[in-house]
Amino acid sequence: MNKKEILKQTAEFVRQKLEGEGSGHDWWHIYRVWQNAKSIAQEEGGDSFIIELAALLHDIADHKFHNGDETIGPRVARTFLLSKNVTPEIISAVIAIMEEISFSKGITPGSLEGRIVQDADRLDAIGAIGIARAFAYGGYKQREIYNPEIPPTEYQTKEEYKKNTNPTLNHFYEKLLLLKDLMNTKKGKKMAQERHLFMENYLEQFYQEWEGKR
């Protein structure tokens, strides 16, 4: 099993599937998560092949674009990896990561590799890029940018969170600003701190501009 070649073919497969998607869940999201994961793994360890495969495949068929079906992504990934003769043990490890890392599930992955990929994915949801992605997705879903008459929601269930239609700015309080304290690894926490501060500064500027004060 030529791991380098499999990673190359996996990246090509994912790029063909997701390139040009406009909601913020495109190939370049995958690319950034891949780079984040490799950066974290350099300090944290883990099986780099499993980490990179999971990072590349984690959003291959996101449930948000398949009527909430959380089984499609793992099925697509399994079929692809089997076609590349990846061992059953590695496939199982990758699928487990894909099934565990979603924010809406509210769980910490059982493996170091899963915790690294979860951190890598969450890092792309915060900071400058996270802000851009939030508004891209909000526009895709035809949501208001901000409405001061609609407060953020504290969701009690995964289903409530997935069905929300709140303005995009509420998403900062419902998810993005929470991610810093949910990071698993030392490297992830360090990277998240700077991105979190950027979001706080952005929100301060946003509210000042909203009231015509800056």
Residue pairs with C-beta under 8 A, 6 or more apart in sequence:
1 85
1 86
1 87
3 49
6 53
6 84
6 86
7 49
7 52
7 53
7 56
9 84
10 53
10 56
10 57
10 80
10 84
11 34
11 56
13 80
14 27
14 30
14 56
14 57
14 60
15 27
15 30
17 27
17 60
18 25
18 26
18 27
18 29
18 30
18 59
18 60
19 26
19 27
20 26
20 27
21 27
22 136
22 140
23 65
23 136
23 137
23 140
23 141
24 132
24 133
24 134
24 136
24 137
24 140
25 59
25 62
25 64
25 65
25 137
29 59
29 124
29 133
30 55
30 56
30 58
30 59
32 124
32 129
33 55
33 58
33 59
33 117
33 120
33 121
33 123
33 124
34 52
34 55
34 56
34 120
36 55
36 119
36 120
36 121
36 123
36 124
36 191
37 51
37 52
37 54
37 55
37 116
37 117
37 119
37 120
38 48
38 51
38 52
38 55
39 120
39 187
39 191
40 116
40 119
40 120
40 185
40 187
40 188
40 191
41 48
41 51
41 116
42 187
43 185
43 186
43 187
44 112
44 116
44 185
44 186
44 187
45 112
46 111
46 112
46 113
46 116
47 93
47 113
49 90
50 90
50 93
50 94
50 97
50 113
51 113
51 116
51 117
53 81
53 86
53 90
53 94
54 93
54 94
54 97
54 98
54 113
54 114
54 117
55 117
55 120
55 121
57 73
57 76
57 77
57 80
57 81
57 94
57 98
58 73
58 97
58 98
58 101
58 117
58 121
59 73
60 73
60 76
60 77
60 80
61 72
61 73
61 75
61 76
62 73
63 69
63 70
63 72
63 73
63 102
64 162
66 72
68 162
70 99
70 102
73 98
74 95
74 98
74 99
77 94
77 95
77 98
78 91
78 95
81 90
81 91
81 94
82 91
93 111
93 113
96 109
96 110
96 111
96 114
97 109
97 111
97 113
97 114
97 117
97 118
100 107
100 108
100 109
100 110
100 114
100 118
101 109
101 114
101 117
101 118
101 121
103 122
103 125
103 175
103 179
104 158
104 161
104 162
105 158
106 158
108 115
108 118
108 184
109 115
109 117
109 118
109 184
115 184
115 185
116 184
116 185
116 188
118 184
119 183
119 184
119 185
119 187
119 188
119 192
120 188
122 179
122 182
122 183
122 188
122 192
123 188
123 191
123 192
123 195
124 130
124 133
125 133
125 134
125 175
125 176
125 179
126 176
126 179
126 180
126 192
126 195
126 196
126 199
127 194
127 195
127 196
127 198
127 199
128 195
128 198
130 176
130 195
130 199
131 198
131 199
131 202
134 168
134 171
134 172
134 176
135 145
135 168
137 168
138 144
138 145
138 167
138 168
138 171
141 165
143 165
143 166
143 167
143 168
144 150
144 167
144 168
145 167
145 168
145 169
146 167
146 168
146 169
146 206
146 210
147 167
148 210
150 166
150 167
150 170
151 170
152 166
152 170
152 173
152 174
153 160
153 164
153 166
153 170
153 174
154 174
155 161
155 164
155 174
161 174
164 174
166 174
169 203
169 206
172 199
172 203
176 199
177 196
177 199
177 200
179 192
179 196
180 189
180 192
180 193
180 195
180 196
183 189
183 192
205 214
208 214
